[in-house]
Structure formats: C-alpha cells, structure tokens
Amino acid sequence: MKLKEMYLGIFIVGIVLIIMVPPPAFVLDFLFMINIFFALTILLDALYSKKSLDMSLFPTLLLITTLFRIALNICSTRLILGQGYAGEVVNTFGNFVAGGNLVVGIIIFAIIVIVNFLVITKGSDRVAEVTARFTLDAMPGKQMAIDADLNTGIITEEEAKERRKEIQDESTFFGAMDGASKFVKGDAIAGIVITFINLIGGVTLGVTGLATGTRLSFGDALQVYTLMTIGDGLVGQIPALLISTATGILVTKSSDDAGIGRLLAKQIFDIPLTLYISGLVMIFLGFTPLPWYFFIPFGILLIFCGRALERSKRLAEVKTEITAEDKDVEEIRRPENVISLLNVDPILLIFGYGLIPLVDNSQGGDLLDRVVMIRRQIALELGAVVPVIRLRDDIKLGPNQYRILIKGVDVAGGEILFDHYMAMNPGYVEEEIDGIETIEPYLGLPALWISESQRERAEALGYTVVDPPAIIATHLTEVIRGNLHELLSRQDVQTLIDNVKENNPVLVEELVPKLLGIGDIQKVLANLLREGISIRDLVTILETLADYAHITRDTDMLTEYARQALRRSISQKYFTESANKVITLDPELEQEIMNSVQQTEQGSYIAFEPDKTQKMFNNLNKEINKLTSLGLQPVILTSPIVRTYFRKLVEQIAPDLIVLSYNEIEPTAEIQSIGMVGL
C-alpha cells in the first residue's frame, strides 16, 4: 500500500497508542497544536465549501477528530493528576485566559462550555435531524422531477444519472450527519465531566500529596490545579467549539453554487435603502449620551456606502442592457447553426395550449408520470427499450388537439375536451346519457364527452369512462407498440446484448460478431416486434440464432426459428381457451405460394399472380368475418415454411392479422379449425 493510503490507519492507531502509552508534556503540546490546526481547517473548509456534499466525509471526520480530542484530554488528565503539570500549552491557556484570577477563569470557561453545549451543539443536532428527515421525505418528489425532465428532453440520460446519484448522496450525507451530530454533543458532555474530575481529583491529590509526594495547602492546591484544569478545558473546548460551528454551518448551508461569504455580502448589503436607514439611525444615536465619535462617523460611512452601492447597481443594469442588445445583434448577424435542427426525436407528443394542465404537475397533471409508466410497461411486456418520449406544446395545433410523431412523421392524433370524461358504450348499455358526441382517437369508436357530475351515473349504467390523460396515454402506448420495430435501433440492440452478456458471456461471445452482426440481430428482433412477439426472453432468442446461424443468415428464416423457440409464450398469448378456433390454409394454396417465391441476392420475394391474390383475399375476408361475428380474434395457421410469405401477402389488407405456424403452438393447446382459405 502507498503511504497516502496508509496515513489514516496510522493516525487512528496513533490515537489508541497515546491513550495506552502516556506521551511526555512537550509531545502533548505538539498534539494540542495539531488539534487546534485541524479544528480551524475544518471550520474554514465548511465555511467556504459551495455545497454540503463537497464535504461528504464530514461525519467520518467528525468521529475521528472527536476521538483524537478525547485521547488528548485523557493524556492531559493523566499528567495533571500525576505531575500537576500538563505542558506549556495547557499552562499558558490557563494563565492567559484567567489572567491569574481563578474566578475569572472559571466564569470564562463556563461560558464557553454553555455556549458550545446548549447553543451551537444542541442547535446543530436539531437542524441535522430535521434536514435528514425532510431530505428523505423529498426524495420521491425529486426522483419524479428528474424523470419528468428526462421525458421532456430538458436533460439527458447521463445528466439524469448524475442527478439521481446526487440525491442518493445527499440523503446518505444528511442521514449520517444526523447521527454524527451526537458525537459533538457527547464530546461536550465528556469535556464537562473530565473538567470536574481534574478539578476535584487534582485538589484532593495536591492536599494529600499522593501524586507528587509534596503536600500543598488547600489554597495552593486550588490555585495550581484550577488553572491547569481551566487550561486543559479551554484547549479541548475551543477546538470543540470550532468543530461544532463547522457542523452547524454545514447542515444549514444552501445548495447555491456561490460561496457563503459572497452570498452573505449579497443578501445583507445588497439593498442601498437599508444602508441609508441604518446610517441615519447611527447618526441619530450619536446625539444621545452614547460616544458620538463612534456612531456619527460610522453612520456617515454607511450613507456613503449606500450611495456607492446604488451607483454600482445602476451601472450594472446599463451594462446588462448593452450586453443583451449586443448579443441580440450578434445572434441576428451570425449564420444560423443548422446542425441542431437535424436531430429528430424518435417519439414526440405535441399538444395545444389547452392541454398544458395535463402535463403541468403544479396544476395536478399526471401525464408525465403516465409516460414514464408507458416505457416501463412496454419494457415488461415486449422486452424492448422505448426511446425517451418528448413532450412539447405547439401553438400551431388547436387548443385541445394532440399529435404523435414517430421519427418526425405525424402518425396519429386526436382531440381532447379538457375537464371532461370520455364515455363509451361497450355495446350492451341501452339507456342513453347526455353528452357531446365524439370519436375515440385510437379505435375510432363513437363516444361521448360527459362532465364530472355525470361520471358516476355513466359508470353505474355500464359505460366505460376514461379521463383525458388516460386517453392520450392509451393512444400513445398503442402507437408505440405498432411502431416499436421501427424504433428499435442498433444501439438499443447493443444495450440489450450487453445486459445479457453480464450473465451469459459465452453465448454472446459465440454469436456476436462471429456468426451474426448487430444489424442482423436487430432485423430479427424487429421482425418479432412487428408481429407483437415479446423479445424479453432474449437469451432464448440468441441461443436459437447461435444454433441456426451456421445454416442460414437469412433474417426471415432466423426469425421463424426464433418464433418456434418462443412457442410457449406465443401459445399462452393467443390460445387461452379450452377449444381455440382458427383458420387454416388450403395445402394447394400453400403450394402455390411456395412456387411463387423468387430468390435473389437481396433476399426472397413473392411473385403471386394478381387474380389469384384477389381470390385469396376474398376467401380470407369471408373466413375472418366468421370469427369476428363470433366475437373471436382471427388467427391463421399455416405450415412453417409458408408462414412468413403468407404474412407478407396479407399485411396489405390486414396488417394486424395474426398468422402462426404449426410449430409455434404448444402440444397441449387445443385447436379447432372452423374454416380454410383457398383459391
């Protein structure tokens, strides 16, 4: 270990040694000097540090200095009681402060102890306790504020991590300060006890002569040991007073970046009027029996300072105006920096000014919290990392309108009636309620806007009632789900792979980049997300890709292999009934599709004849209508080799149609075919 890593351990061991092995008086003088130096340095560091966290190790430092001070008190007590002399430092403090007068020395020492114990130490203890409590209570709100700033784009991910770490460090620091302040309080009590022991024990030993072998009169013993006790107490209590003051300064320090000296000067002497009034009061007091030669000159000085301060503030205002005008002119003349305009937000929610209260936390809006929950919900359901969702008001929109942009392209939107609720008839409610007719933004179903007073009645009748933030959040969630395959970038895939690598390093090292690149894996994962298949079980997907990447690098085929490996989750998602009804494909149609597949260097495509395509679409619509008329979700079953090509054919007319292969179904799932699609 290096010396700079060992010095703290050496110092702690040294403290224990001086307790066990009494040092001579001249060594104790040196240690008292070091103690005063430490206390003064800590006080100045606490005074001029910009933030409390700049001295995050202060609780530990407080414990070490307290232990050091108590060790010195023990050593000085041993010398006072044993020899009647504890070094020049103790002797000088006793004689200089007391001035040779015992009564004066005792009074001054008592004042210092009372101020330290009852004023500074007790106040610092209370402030530390309250600050720790409020800091812990404020943590959830600060975390939510960071999430809100992150979602609105005010800060980046790195800045959010730094702020979260600062909040955690702050709560840990003030919690530790709450406990460490008890060290200061205990040290003050210990100092009082040691002082009484020195005084009573010293006088007793001096009168009896048990310590030095020479008996002293009561007066002489009282004179010698009282001065030594006062000196020892002052040598210990003055550094303790400095440390207590440093503790109070640190726990009451604000989080302003400016130093405390500059802030005090600004907050106390920043208003010229206060200096004018104070100066006039001082001059008035000078005409009383008070010493005029102090008050009148000081009052005149205050008036001159107020005048100078007022003049400097006016000059500063003029300079600020000139600087602002120069900046505006420079901004106009400077060529526009278009680089910042090239950035496109992956997901952007813009809204009119009438919907701002839904976003503003101070007005009770919780849309930002819902946006945070959307990212978490999709991460749990589909296993993908949703990019940061930006929220921004736009004066170009109507007051109650909102639009959802994916990579800068407007893909969806709607109109919200603020302070109203949307009521939708699920189909079985016969009684009508009064409201403003509208259309549900996502599903396009007819709905009504109702007031708060109608809400309970609508719910009692069976209507589905939702508030405006829920409408926007639901719409945004479904839009993200539908476009998640486009939002999944190579960087996101790298992040997911790095997460897997922590527990499965061998798998990742075998697959990337030896067998497949990040781009190939990204295409496979995007194919799965396009059809609503969760990629949360990424280990299984990567295991499958590692198994079949030796056979083919076609991402469509690799996607099929991955789907088959995920058959358990696919079956649980789509087949939950005891008898699940599906539609199958005619074997002849499957053969026609396979015969139409053309292989090229860029991949495979289907060259299906238009008339056959139209016939297939007509038959498919008939079979789909059979299932929808029964209130069931249409599911098409095909052979594994045909599934991907058939899906590409029908996504033009039925983009949300579920197409599964036989290999994607668990053997325990019961399937019943109620129709077949042919030509």
Protein Blocks (a to p, Z undefined) as FASTA:
>chain_A
ZZklmmmmmmmmmmmmmmmmccdfklmmmmmmmmmmmmmmmmmmmmmpmbfklmmmlmmm
mmmmmmmmmmmmmmmmmmmmmnopabjklmmmmmmmnnopaklmmmmmmmmmmmmmmmmm
mmmmmmmmmmmmmmmmmmmmmmmmmmmmmmnomacfklmmmmmmmmmmmmmmmmmmmmmm
mmmmmmmmmmmmmmmmmmmmmmmmmmnommnopacdfklmmmmmmmmmmmmmmmmmmmmm
mmmmmmmmmmmpcfbfbdfklmmmmmmmmcfklmmmmmmmmmmmmmmmbdfklmmmmmmm
mmmmmmmmmmmmmmmmmmmmmmmmmmmmmmmmpccdfklmmpccfbacdddfklmmmmmm
knopaklmmmmmmmmmmmmmnopacddddddddfkbcfkbccddeehiafbdcdddehia
cdddehlambdcdddddddfklopacddddfklmmmmmmnopacddfklmmmmmmmmmmm
mmmmmmpcfklmmmmmmmmmmmmmmlmmmmpmklpcfklmmmmmmmmmmnopafklmmlm
mmmmmmmmmmpccfklmmmmmmmmmmmmmmmmmmmbfbdcdddddfklmmmmmmmpccdf
kbccddddfklmmmmmmmmmmmmmmmmmnopacdddddfklmmmmmmmmmmmmmmbccdd
fklpcfklccddfbdcdZZ
